Amino acid sequence: MQIPAPDLSQRSPEQSLWVELTPYCNWDCVFCYNPWRPQASQKFADVQQPEALISGISKLHERVSFDYVALSGGEPLLYRGLGEVVTWLASRDLYSILTTNGALLSPEKGRSLAAAGLRAVQISLMSLDQKTHDHLAGRRSWKQAVKGICVARELGLEVSTVFTACKDNIDHLPRMIPFLNSLGVGRIIVNDLQIGGTALSNAERLTISKSRLLSGISEAVELGKQFSITVIPVPPLHFDALDPRRPWTRWALGPGRELKMCNLSTANFGDILSIPDSELDRLVADLTAGNIDAFVGRVNTCSCFDRRYKQLRSKADPRPT
């Protein structure tokens, strides 16, 4: 029996787990939020053994019912235990998504992962223009990414592209729609630029205004309707209209098994295998109830959390700030 695909639209309240399998990557994206690369070989050596990682995922899954698990990095295809993790997730009827740059997704690797139970891939494609994409990726990689998309499509996997919006590529976003249609891709995820990692030193030249971002997304959404392509902004465009007390829905395990409230955060609660059961139970209970007040300082570089917390503060104290 196939595991049903989750609804990844902006109206969706699904519980997700993002597992950062490795800090290593074969790209050098100028906007990468991950801060690990300089100390990766010292800090994360041999930490993510598949057995221990699976134990960490299991410990959290005993308390939270996930609609899908996204496997990311760094570049997850560099993680040697990827097949073991995918197999274990499939054995627990967990829908797995590989979020990758696609460069290493060969037909052989794709077939192996699909046989293990992988259901979907999200592949980074930063522009229809090869030169722009390669500049943002830090190396020549556009053709590899497109090839990865084609491999995933041929294998029958659900395919989405991931577009990180910045000053260099926002005007290219609408033109991505007909091109993705030609590749048979039905979904594009548009991520807000997160100022962390390498993006910190490039923030001034990458950051765009909210109005320009919304204009580009709106144009892409309208064009997407013509081609039956869903455009998914992350965070959602209508985030502020949602109940701020709704359950926290995105969980993450970092490359050292550190439990985080979001994969975009560097702040964390420590190695999940070292967190006492009683402490983890309280944490899960609070976040499931939408009680995020106590977690200020335990999450950073996450625009969703910032907006949620500001909503709560404004409801508690309606005076202008």
N, C-alpha and C positions, 0 to 999 in steps of 0.2 A: 504494500500500500504506500503510495506516495504521500509525503508530508505536504499538506497544503501550504501554498505560498502566503506569507503575511501581506497585509495591506500596508504598503509603505507610503501612502499618500499623506499629505500634511494634516489630514483630519484624524489620522490613526493614533490610538493610545497604546500601541503595543509595547510590552516589556522587552527590551533588548539587552544583550550582553555583548560587549566589544572586547575581544581578546587580542592584545598586542603581542603577537608571538615572538617577535624579535625586534631589537633596536636597529638592526642592520638593513641597509637599503642600497640598491644599485643605481638610484637616481640621487640628484642633489637639488631638490626643488627649492626655489628661492623663497617659498612661502611656507615651508614645512613647520608645523607647530611643535614637532618632537624635539626636545632639547638634549637627547641622549647621545648623539653621535660622538662628541669629543671624548666621553668616558665609557663608551659602550664595552670595549674589550676588557676593561678592568672591572666595571661594575656588574656586568651581566654575564660573565663567563660561566657557562654550564648551569645557569639558574633554571632555564626553562626546559628541563627534561620532561618529555611527554607525560610520564607517569605522575609526576608531582603536579604538573599543570592541570591534568585531568582531575586529580584529587581536589585542586582548588576550585575548578569549575563545578564539580559535583557538590562541594560543600555549599556553594552559593545557590546552586540549582535546587537543593533540598529545601530552600527557603523562598526562592523566587521562581515562578513559572515563566520561563522565557518563550516568547513567540519566535524569536530567531536569535542566532549567535553569529556575529560578524567576526571573521578572522582577518586581522590586519597586522600592521607592523609599525615601523619599518616596512619591509617587503616580505609578506608571509611566505612567498614561494622560496625564500632563502632558508626557511625553517625546516630542518630535516625531519621533524616529527609531525609534519602537517597531515600526512595521510592517517596516522594513528588518531590524531585529534578528530578529524572528519569522521572516521569510522566510529569512534565512541559517540560523537554527537548523533549520528544516524541511528545508532543502537538505542538511543534514548528518545527517538522521534523528535529531535531538535533540528529545525530548519537551519542549515548552515549557508552563510554567504562569505565568499572570499573577496575581500576588498584589496585590490592589487593594482600595480601599474601595468600589468599585462605583458611586460617584456619577456618574462620567463615562462609564459603559459604556452608551452609547446603542445602539439596534438597528443603526444604520448603522456605528458604530465596531466593534461586535461582529462584524458580518458581514465587514467588511474584515479584521479580525484572524484570524477563522476561515478565510477564504479564503487568507490568507498562511501558515497552518499552525499557528496557536495551537490547543492541544488541551485546555487546562483553565484554570479560574480558581479562585482562593481569594479569597473576599470577606469582609471584616470585618463581623461582626454581634455586638455586645457584650452584647445583652440582648434578650429578647422584649418587654421594657418599653421603649416609645419614649423616655420621659423619661430613663431610665437610660442608654440607648445614646447619646442626644444629649449628655448631660452628659459622658460619657467621651470622646466624639468631639470635644468642644469646639464643636459647632455642631449645628443641626437637620439630621439626615442619615439617620435611620432609614428613612424612606420611600424615599430614594434608594438605600440599600443593598439593601433588599428588591426594589426595581425592577431593580437590577443583577443580582441573583440570578435573577429571572424572565427577563430578557433572555438571560442565559447558558444557562439551561435550554432556552429556546425555540430557541436556535441549535444545540443538541445538544452543547454543551461539557460536559466533566466539571466538576462544581461541588462545591466544599467551602466551608464557612464557617469563619472563623477567630475564635476567642473568646479574648481575653486575660483570664485569670482574676485578679480582684482583690477587695478587700473589698466593693466596691459591687455586684458582679454574680455572685459565686460561687453564691449561693442561687438564682439564676435559671437556672443551667446545666441542671438536669434538665428544666425546663419548655421549654427550647429544642427538645427532641427531637421531641415531637409537632408543633410548629410547622414545623420543618424538613421533617418527613415530608409535611406538607401542601403544601410548596413543591417537593417532589420531590428534595430534597437528601439524599444518602446518607452524608455524611461531615462531621464537625465536628472541627476541630483546636483543641485546648485548649492555649494557650501559657502557660507560667509567666511571671509578671511579671518583667521584667528591669529592674534598677535602673540606669538610665542616661538621658541626655537629660533630657526634661521629667519623667520618672518620679522623678528624684533629688529634686526639690523637693516631690513629692507622695508620697514613699515611705511616710511614717508613716500617712497616711490610706488608702493603697491596699493595703499589704502584708497578706497573710493568713498564718495558720499553715499549716504543711505538713499537719497533720491535717485542717484544714478544707478545704484544697484536695483532698486525697485523698478525703475524704468526698463532696464534690460531684462529682468525677470518677467515683467508684465508682457513685454513684446514677445518673449519666447513662449509664454503660456498661451497667448492667443494664436501664435503660429503652430504651436504644438497641437492645438485642437484640430487644425486642418490635416495634420499628419497622424493623428491618434497617438501622439507622444506625450506622456505625462511629465510635467516639469515639477520637481519637488524641491522647494527651497528649504534649506536647513540652516538656522531654525525656521519654523513655519512663518509665513507672512502674517498670519492672524494670531500669532502667539499671544498677544496682549488681551485678546478676547476670551482666552481660555481661563478656566477656573484655576487660580494660582495654588489652590489647595489640592489639586489632583495629584495622584501618586507620581512619584519620581519614576521615570520609565527607562532611563539609559544608565546601565551599569558598565563597569569596565575592569579588566585585569591588565595591568601594565606588564612590561617585559621582565619584571622581577616578581611577578604574581601579586603585585601590590593592588589592593582593592581601591577603586576610584569611583566617584560618582559620575564621571564622564571620561571618555577616552581623550578628550581635549584638555583634560586637567593634568597638571603635574603634581598637585597636592594629593595626598592619598592617606589611607588608613593603615598601611603596612601590608606585609605579606599575609595573604588571606589564610594560609595554613597556620599562621602564628596568632591569629585573632581568636580569643576565647569564644566558645559557642554562645555564652550568655551575652557578650558584647555584640556579637554579630546579630543575634536575635533582636536586641534593642535597636540596633542601627536599621535593620530591615523593617522593623515595625514602624519606626518613625518615618522612613522614606516612603513606605507603602501608604501611610496615612497622609502624606504630603506635608509633614512637619519638617521643613527644611531650615528653620531658624537656627537650630543648634549647629548647623554645618557650615556656617560662615567661617572661612579660613581653612576649611577642609576641601575646598574645590576652588580652582582658579582657571584663568584663560578659558572660561566656558560662558558664552554669551547667554545660553539658556538659563543658567543658574542666576546670573546677574539680573536678567529681566524678571525672573520669578521672584527673586528677593525684593526687587524694587516694587513689584506689584503688592507684595505682602506689606511692605513698609507704608505704601501709599494708602492702603486700606486701613491700616492701624492708625495712621496719622495723615489725614487728608490735607493738611496744610501744605502750601507750596514749599518746595525745597530749593 
